[in-house]
């Protein structure tokens, strides 16, 4: 049976009170011990903590072997101990000099020595090679399966190890937890974002931080495609969405550059063959149109393995643009 849904309505004063409480919870977190600060205590807390938090912010990320931050940890990101990142120690008056920087869990009875991100397989926790999930392992090293001590039948687990593969293509064991200062992160060539007074922001620097590394088009992820890749001519090998909108794209480019229909050798006419082919012919029915387009694509990409082995592009693919040496992102520093 579906759960009941409630729609709450607030007037201006009550809505402002809700916003103020959300602001309070993001700044204070669990430092109030479950009992709200008085206005005087809240102001005193902000005067003491906010300058320290902005100055000594620590960036926490789960990084792949290529230096790409596959997961930027935020306040609600769970740890191996099943507590959230915001429930770990993240504020320091003086940043520790030892590396790696340890972020112990602050929850009573938890033996977690430092925050340790574990990816999820969809909505389910990943499994160890002993066939049990990460939640069935102890939260302290070497993360042995709990069933080895409770008589659950697990006798081969020497510590949590998983064959799960991240979206970047590398297995979990090749990833590293990095807790770094702003200077160390900037030296790796990764963005710092804006200064924020909120607690346990970790590696969150903007909305793009919510995406996985291979989908994130900023220096902390895969990176944005270069200009040459984005501006190459549209051909019959491209995605159907690009082919269907080729006329609108070219019209927009000509309006933007203030150009009209002038010289046939102009750059705007590089893909004139595709543009003409994309247009319907007088009296041409739907099936005849799609058959003609299919046959034209077959002439560009020969069918069979021989055509593909000769370096021809598959339909829907784009030619990779090689970057010049030294134009890429700075390599990640070894820890």
Secondary structure, DSSP 8 states (H G I E B T S, - for coil): -----------HHHHHHHHHHHHHHHHHTTTTTTS---HHHHHHHHHHHHHHHHHT--EEEEE-TTS-EEEE--TT-BBTTS-BGGGB----SS--SSSS----B-STT----S--B--EETTEE-B-TTS-BGGGB-SSTT--BGGGTTTSS--S-SS-----B-TTS-BGGG-EEEEE-HHHHHHTT---------TT-TT--SGGGGS-GGG--STTSS----HHHHTS---TTS-HHHHHTHHHHHHHHHHHHT--S--TTSGGGTTHHHHHHHS--TT--HHHHHHHHHHHHHHHS-SSHHHHHTT---TT--------TT-S-------
